[in-house]
Amino acid sequence: MKKFKLLPILCATFMLVAGLAACDGDLAAINPSGPVGSDWPQLNPFDPSVGSGYSITLNADKSFVLEVGDEVDFTQYFSVRDEYGHAITVTEAMLDLRYVNTSVTGSFKVTLSIGGATRSARFLVVPKGSLPTDPASALENALSLLDDRTSWNFAVTRNETRGEETESILYEYLGRNTAMTYSDRSTGSEASCTDYIVYSRASESYSYYLHAEDGYEIFEEGTAAYEEQYESMHLIDFTELKRVKFDTDGIKLTAQNAAIAGKGVLGAYVGDTEKELRWTSFEVYLANNRIARIAAEVEDGTSVEYSFSKYGTVSFTAPSAGQSEAEDPDITYPSPLQEKMLEPDENGYEGWIGLPSTGAYHVLVVPVQFKGDPALNCTGTTRTW
């Protein structure tokens, strides 16, 4: 059974999956705005309530998956109580509706603010007529499409919201290969890393490419190290999802036993106290006979959501077999040029400074390759000024 803990803080110590680390300084792919793929948008998680004196909750009986063209009363999605527990009527004046757009597929945020307390809800808009009339049959059809792993081509965004922090991971499935992109936004860094699990036809087994400081650590399937990393990847167990018994609740499916469904499909959840926490809710939404969203919560109030997108449009290049080290990029200097090698300082930086050799210059060119830059969290980024 899978077992996962809260995601680590720094990308450099976030050793979840194997592979090549691509530090691109941006993680827009994880939370894009508007449509993704054909008609498949991403869905971000509910933002936590911030502030004191008022309690803001989201109404569980409402669906946060909408169809294009829906007219929605967003006041019905929130409940507010004051510090004494008295119910407060929600009005549109409390809501920030500037991002609302139900005319196209995509996702948007609605935020309620009162007395210094705020809470946001994310809404997913899917094509008109795509929500199932029979969710149970739609789920059966959707899961049958996943029987052949070689045909997989879709993305899943995992958003974990705990307290005031939200951490996101983007999984991309391309046949038997999996790419995972992640970062830590709580530090203010926009850097992201991508790791891979790669299938070899020759050996008919998987290799785990774990991001390391100078390239990859590679773990082969069947080893203890591979199993340890794989169990930390938070992957959905689609085989277990087939075994879950659901009740139909409008357009969503609600697990009859959330504790069993959550642990079986998403894995055991362990909090800061190292104690396993119980899953208290587990819901599945479908659209166009495909899974659109899985939403679950654990007993400490942490929400974990998986939004599905990019059906048929995923593309990436996985590391090749035996590739174990990342090569440093070439740096081209203007000519003529004097070069000076800089020694690593206490921060671990090293690089080169280039100056025109004539001494009469108007521009200072400083191509520098940083290694171990803590502000980037990852290595291998080249910057030129």
VEXDREN-2710 file (C-alpha; in Angstrom, 1 decimal):
% VEXDREN-2710
k/r/px/py/pz
1/MET/0.0/0.0/0.0
2/LYS/1.3/3.4/-0.9
3/LYS/2.2/5.7/2.0
4/PHE/2.9/9.4/1.6
5/LYS/3.8/12.2/3.8
6/LEU/3.5/16.0/3.4
7/LEU/5.6/17.2/0.5
8/PRO/9.1/18.5/1.5
9/ILE/9.7/22.2/1.3
10/LEU/12.7/22.6/-1.0
11/CYS/12.9/21.3/-4.5
12/ALA/16.5/20.2/-3.7
13/THR/15.3/17.9/-1.0
14/PHE/12.0/16.9/-2.6
15/MET/13.2/13.4/-3.7
16/LEU/9.9/11.9/-5.0
17/VAL/10.5/10.5/-8.4
18/ALA/13.4/9.6/-10.7
19/GLY/14.7/11.6/-13.5
20/LEU/16.1/14.6/-15.2
21/ALA/15.7/17.9/-13.4
22/ALA/14.6/20.7/-15.7
23/CYS/14.8/24.0/-13.8
24/ASP/13.0/26.4/-16.0
25/GLY/12.2/29.1/-13.5
26/ASP/8.5/28.8/-14.2
27/LEU/5.7/26.3/-13.3
28/ALA/2.9/27.8/-15.4
29/ALA/2.2/24.4/-16.9
30/ILE/0.9/23.3/-13.6
31/ASN/-1.7/26.0/-13.1
32/PRO/-2.4/27.4/-16.6
33/SER/-5.4/29.7/-17.2
34/GLY/-8.0/28.8/-19.9
35/PRO/-8.3/25.7/-21.9
36/VAL/-5.6/23.0/-21.8
37/GLY/-5.3/20.4/-24.6
38/SER/-8.5/20.1/-26.7
39/ASP/-11.2/21.2/-24.3
40/TRP/-9.6/20.1/-21.1
41/PRO/-8.8/22.8/-18.6
42/GLN/-6.8/22.5/-15.4
43/LEU/-8.4/22.7/-12.0
44/ASN/-6.6/24.4/-9.1
45/PRO/-7.4/23.5/-5.5
46/PHE/-9.6/25.4/-3.1
47/ASP/-7.6/28.1/-1.4
48/PRO/-7.6/27.9/2.4
49/SER/-9.6/30.3/4.6
50/VAL/-7.3/33.1/5.8
51/GLY/-8.1/35.4/8.7
52/SER/-9.6/35.2/12.2
53/GLY/-13.0/36.0/13.7
54/TYR/-15.0/34.5/10.8
55/SER/-15.2/30.9/9.7
56/ILE/-15.7/30.4/5.9
57/THR/-16.5/27.0/4.5
58/LEU/-17.3/25.6/1.1
59/ASN/-20.7/23.9/0.7
60/ALA/-20.0/20.2/-0.1
61/ASP/-23.4/19.7/-1.7
62/LYS/-22.5/21.9/-4.6
63/SER/-20.6/20.9/-7.7
64/PHE/-17.5/22.9/-8.6
65/VAL/-17.5/21.5/-12.1
66/LEU/-19.6/23.7/-14.5
67/GLU/-20.6/23.5/-18.1
68/VAL/-20.0/26.3/-20.6
69/GLY/-22.9/28.8/-20.5
70/ASP/-24.0/27.9/-16.9
71/GLU/-25.6/30.7/-14.9
72/VAL/-24.3/30.4/-11.4
73/ASP/-25.2/32.0/-8.0
74/PHE/-21.8/31.9/-6.4
75/THR/-23.2/33.0/-3.0
76/GLN/-24.6/29.5/-2.7
77/TYR/-21.1/27.9/-2.6
78/PHE/-20.0/29.5/0.6
79/SER/-21.1/29.5/4.3
80/VAL/-20.0/32.0/6.8
81/ARG/-20.2/32.1/10.6
82/ASP/-19.0/34.7/13.0
83/GLU/-16.8/34.1/16.1
84/TYR/-19.9/33.1/18.1
85/GLY/-21.1/30.6/15.5
86/HIS/-23.9/32.7/14.1
87/ALA/-24.6/32.2/10.4
88/ILE/-23.9/35.2/8.2
89/THR/-25.8/35.8/5.0
90/VAL/-23.5/35.6/2.0
91/THR/-24.0/38.4/-0.6
92/GLU/-22.4/39.2/-3.9
93/ALA/-20.8/42.3/-2.3
94/MET/-18.5/39.9/-0.4
95/LEU/-17.4/38.1/-3.6
96/ASP/-14.6/38.9/-6.0
97/LEU/-16.1/37.8/-9.3
98/ARG/-13.6/39.5/-11.6
99/TYR/-12.2/36.2/-13.0
100/VAL/-15.5/34.5/-13.6
101/ASN/-16.0/33.3/-17.2
102/THR/-18.3/30.4/-18.0
103/SER/-18.4/31.2/-21.7
104/VAL/-15.4/29.1/-22.5
105/THR/-13.7/26.0/-21.0
106/GLY/-11.2/26.7/-18.4
107/SER/-10.8/27.4/-14.7
108/PHE/-11.3/30.5/-12.5
109/LYS/-11.3/31.6/-8.9
110/VAL/-14.0/33.2/-6.8
111/THR/-12.9/34.7/-3.5
112/LEU/-15.1/35.6/-0.5
113/SER/-13.8/38.3/1.9
114/ILE/-15.3/39.4/5.2
115/GLY/-13.7/41.0/8.2
116/GLY/-10.2/40.2/7.2
117/ALA/-11.0/36.5/6.5
118/THR/-10.8/35.2/2.9
119/ARG/-11.4/32.0/1.2
120/SER/-11.3/31.1/-2.5
121/ALA/-12.9/28.3/-4.5
122/ARG/-11.7/27.1/-7.9
123/PHE/-14.3/26.2/-10.6
124/LEU/-13.7/24.0/-13.6
125/VAL/-15.7/24.7/-16.8
126/VAL/-16.1/21.8/-19.2
127/PRO/-17.8/21.7/-22.7
128/LYS/-21.6/21.9/-22.8
129/GLY/-23.3/18.6/-22.7
130/SER/-20.1/16.8/-21.5
131/LEU/-21.3/16.0/-18.0
132/PRO/-22.7/12.5/-17.7
133/THR/-26.3/11.6/-17.1
134/ASP/-25.1/8.3/-15.7
135/PRO/-21.8/9.0/-13.8
136/ALA/-21.4/5.3/-12.8
137/SER/-21.4/4.1/-16.4
138/ALA/-19.3/7.0/-17.5
139/LEU/-16.6/6.0/-14.9
140/GLU/-16.7/2.4/-16.1
141/ASN/-16.1/3.6/-19.6
142/ALA/-13.4/6.0/-18.6
143/LEU/-11.5/3.3/-16.7
144/SER/-11.8/0.8/-19.5
145/LEU/-9.8/3.3/-21.7
146/LEU/-6.9/3.0/-19.2
147/ASP/-6.6/-0.8/-19.5
148/ASP/-4.0/-0.5/-22.3
149/ARG/-1.1/1.5/-20.7
150/THR/0.7/1.9/-24.0
151/SER/-2.2/4.2/-25.2
152/TRP/-2.0/6.6/-22.2
153/ASN/-1.8/10.3/-23.1
154/PHE/-3.1/12.7/-20.5
155/ALA/-2.0/14.9/-17.6
156/VAL/-3.0/15.0/-14.0
157/THR/-2.4/17.9/-11.6
158/ARG/-2.2/17.1/-7.9
159/ASN/-2.9/20.0/-5.6
160/GLU/-2.5/19.5/-1.8
161/THR/-3.9/22.3/0.3
162/ARG/-3.0/22.2/4.0
163/GLY/-3.6/25.3/6.1
164/GLU/-2.5/28.3/4.1
165/GLU/-0.1/26.3/1.9
166/THR/-0.8/24.7/-1.4
167/GLU/1.7/22.4/-3.2
168/SER/1.2/21.3/-6.8
169/ILE/2.6/18.5/-8.9
170/LEU/2.0/17.9/-12.6
171/TYR/2.1/14.3/-13.8
172/GLU/2.2/13.7/-17.6
173/TYR/1.6/10.2/-18.8
174/LEU/2.9/9.3/-22.3
175/GLY/2.5/5.5/-22.9
176/ARG/4.4/3.7/-20.3
177/ASN/6.6/6.7/-19.4
178/THR/5.7/9.2/-16.7
179/ALA/7.1/12.8/-16.1
180/MET/6.5/14.7/-12.9
181/THR/7.0/18.4/-12.5
182/TYR/7.0/20.0/-9.1
183/SER/8.2/23.1/-7.2
184/ASP/7.8/24.8/-3.9
185/ARG/6.0/28.1/-4.1
186/SER/6.0/28.7/-0.3
187/THR/9.6/29.9/-0.5
188/GLY/8.8/32.4/-3.2
189/SER/10.9/30.5/-5.8
190/GLU/9.4/29.9/-9.3
191/ALA/11.9/27.1/-10.1
192/SER/10.6/23.7/-11.1
193/CYS/12.1/20.2/-11.5
194/THR/11.0/17.4/-13.7
195/ASP/11.7/13.7/-12.9
196/TYR/10.9/10.6/-14.9
197/ILE/9.9/6.9/-14.7
198/VAL/11.0/5.3/-18.0
199/TYR/10.0/2.0/-19.4
200/SER/12.6/-0.2/-21.3
201/ARG/11.2/-2.5/-24.0
202/ALA/14.5/-4.4/-24.0
203/SER/14.4/-5.3/-20.3
204/GLU/10.6/-5.0/-20.0
205/SER/11.1/-3.1/-16.8
206/TYR/11.1/0.5/-15.5
207/SER/14.0/2.8/-14.4
208/TYR/13.5/5.5/-11.9
209/TYR/15.4/8.7/-12.9
210/LEU/15.7/10.8/-9.7
211/HIS/16.9/14.4/-9.9
212/ALA/20.3/14.8/-8.3
213/GLU/22.7/17.6/-8.0
214/ASP/24.8/16.7/-11.0
215/GLY/22.4/14.7/-13.1
216/TYR/20.3/11.7/-12.2
217/GLU/20.3/8.9/-9.7
218/ILE/18.9/5.8/-11.5
219/PHE/17.0/3.1/-9.6
220/GLU/16.0/-0.1/-11.4
221/GLU/12.7/-1.8/-10.9
222/GLY/12.8/-4.5/-8.3
223/THR/15.2/-2.8/-6.0
224/ALA/14.3/-1.4/-2.6
225/ALA/15.4/2.1/-3.6
226/TYR/13.0/2.0/-6.6
227/GLU/10.1/0.9/-4.5
228/GLU/10.7/3.5/-1.9
229/GLN/10.8/6.3/-4.4
230/TYR/7.8/4.9/-6.3
231/GLU/5.6/4.8/-3.2
232/SER/6.4/8.5/-2.6
233/MET/5.2/9.6/-6.0
234/HIS/1.5/9.9/-5.0
235/LEU/0.3/8.2/-8.2
236/ILE/-3.3/7.3/-8.5
237/ASP/-4.0/3.5/-8.4
238/PHE/-6.5/3.1/-11.2
239/THR/-6.9/-0.6/-10.5
240/GLU/-8.1/0.2/-7.0
241/LEU/-10.4/2.9/-8.4
242/LYS/-12.3/0.2/-10.2
243/ARG/-13.0/-1.6/-6.9
244/VAL/-14.5/1.5/-5.2
245/LYS/-18.3/1.4/-4.6
246/PHE/-19.9/4.8/-5.3
247/ASP/-23.2/6.5/-4.7
248/THR/-24.4/8.9/-7.4
249/ASP/-24.8/12.5/-6.2
250/GLY/-25.9/14.6/-9.1
251/ILE/-23.1/14.7/-11.5
252/LYS/-20.5/13.4/-9.1
253/LEU/-19.7/10.0/-7.6
254/THR/-19.2/9.8/-3.8
255/ALA/-17.4/6.9/-2.3
256/GLN/-19.5/4.8/0.1
257/ASN/-16.4/4.3/2.3
258/ALA/-14.1/7.3/1.9
259/ALA/-11.5/5.9/4.2
260/ILE/-11.1/2.7/2.2
261/ALA/-11.3/4.5/-1.2
262/GLY/-8.8/7.2/-0.3
263/LYS/-6.2/4.8/1.1
264/GLY/-6.6/2.3/-1.8
265/VAL/-6.6/4.8/-4.6
266/LEU/-4.4/7.6/-3.3
267/GLY/-2.4/5.9/-0.6
268/ALA/-2.1/6.2/3.2
269/TYR/-1.8/9.9/4.3
270/VAL/0.7/10.7/7.1
271/GLY/0.8/14.1/8.7
272/ASP/3.5/15.9/10.7
273/THR/3.0/13.7/13.7
274/GLU/4.0/10.6/11.7
275/LYS/0.5/9.3/12.4
276/GLU/-1.6/8.0/9.6
277/LEU/-4.7/10.1/9.0
278/ARG/-8.1/8.9/7.8
279/TRP/-9.6/9.9/4.5
280/THR/-13.0/11.5/5.2
281/SER/-14.3/12.2/1.7
282/PHE/-13.6/10.9/-1.8
283/GLU/-15.4/12.2/-4.9
284/VAL/-15.0/11.6/-8.7
285/TYR/-16.3/13.9/-11.5
286/LEU/-16.5/13.0/-15.1
287/ALA/-16.9/14.8/-18.4
288/ASN/-17.0/13.5/-22.0
289/ASN/-16.8/10.0/-20.5
290/ARG/-13.4/10.7/-19.1
291/ILE/-12.3/11.5/-15.5
292/ALA/-12.2/15.2/-15.0
293/ARG/-11.4/15.5/-11.3
294/ILE/-10.9/13.4/-8.1
295/ALA/-11.3/15.4/-4.8
296/ALA/-10.6/14.0/-1.4
297/GLU/-10.0/15.2/2.2
298/VAL/-8.3/13.8/5.3
299/GLU/-9.4/14.2/8.9
300/ASP/-7.1/17.2/9.6
301/GLY/-8.8/19.3/6.9
302/THR/-6.1/18.8/4.2
303/SER/-7.6/18.6/0.7
304/VAL/-6.0/16.7/-2.1
305/GLU/-7.3/17.1/-5.6
306/TYR/-6.3/15.5/-8.9
307/SER/-7.5/17.4/-12.0
308/PHE/-7.3/15.6/-15.4
309/SER/-6.4/17.5/-18.7
310/LYS/-4.5/17.4/-21.9
311/TYR/-6.1/14.2/-23.2
312/GLY/-4.3/13.3/-26.4
313/THR/-1.9/16.2/-26.3
314/VAL/0.9/15.2/-23.9
315/SER/4.4/15.2/-25.3
316/PHE/7.8/15.0/-23.7
317/THR/11.2/13.5/-24.2
318/ALA/12.2/11.0/-21.5
319/PRO/15.9/10.4/-20.5
320/SER/17.5/7.7/-22.6
321/ALA/18.7/4.4/-21.2
322/GLY/22.1/4.8/-19.4
323/GLN/21.9/8.6/-19.3
324/SER/23.1/9.4/-15.9
325/GLU/24.7/12.8/-15.9
326/ALA/23.6/16.2/-17.1
327/GLU/26.0/18.0/-19.4
328/ASP/26.9/21.6/-18.7
329/PRO/25.7/23.9/-21.5
330/ASP/28.3/25.6/-23.7
331/ILE/28.9/29.3/-23.0
332/THR/29.9/31.4/-26.0
333/TYR/32.0/34.5/-25.3
334/PRO/32.4/37.6/-27.5
335/SER/35.9/37.9/-29.1
336/PRO/38.4/39.2/-28.2
337/LEU/37.8/38.3/-24.6
338/GLN/39.7/37.8/-21.4
339/GLU/38.4/35.0/-19.2
340/LYS/38.8/34.5/-15.5
341/MET/37.6/31.5/-13.6
342/LEU/35.9/32.3/-10.4
343/GLU/36.4/30.1/-7.4
344/PRO/33.3/28.9/-5.6
345/ASP/32.4/31.1/-2.7
346/GLU/30.5/30.3/0.5
347/ASN/27.3/30.0/-1.4
348/GLY/28.7/27.5/-3.8
349/TYR/28.6/29.7/-6.9
350/GLU/31.2/29.3/-9.6
351/GLY/31.5/30.6/-13.2
352/TRP/33.4/32.9/-15.5
353/ILE/33.7/36.7/-16.1
354/GLY/34.6/37.9/-19.6
355/LEU/36.0/41.3/-20.5
356/PRO/37.1/42.6/-23.9
357/SER/40.9/42.3/-24.1
358/THR/41.4/45.8/-25.5
359/GLY/40.5/47.4/-22.2
360/ALA/38.4/50.0/-24.0
361/TYR/34.9/48.7/-23.6
362/HIS/31.4/50.0/-23.2
363/VAL/29.7/46.8/-22.2
364/LEU/30.5/44.4/-19.4
365/VAL/29.6/40.8/-20.4
366/VAL/29.2/38.4/-17.5
367/PRO/28.1/34.9/-18.6
368/VAL/27.9/32.9/-15.4
369/GLN/26.9/29.4/-14.8
370/PHE/25.5/28.9/-11.3
371/LYS/25.8/25.6/-9.5
372/GLY/24.0/24.9/-6.3
373/ASP/22.2/28.3/-6.3
374/PRO/19.8/28.1/-3.3
375/ALA/17.5/30.7/-4.9
376/LEU/16.9/28.3/-7.8
377/ASN/16.5/25.2/-5.7
378/CYS/17.8/23.2/-8.7
379/THR/21.0/23.0/-10.6
380/GLY/22.0/23.3/-14.2
381/THR/20.6/26.8/-15.0
382/THR/22.7/29.2/-17.1
383/ARG/22.2/32.9/-16.9
384/THR/23.8/35.5/-19.1
385/TRP/23.7/39.3/-18.6
END
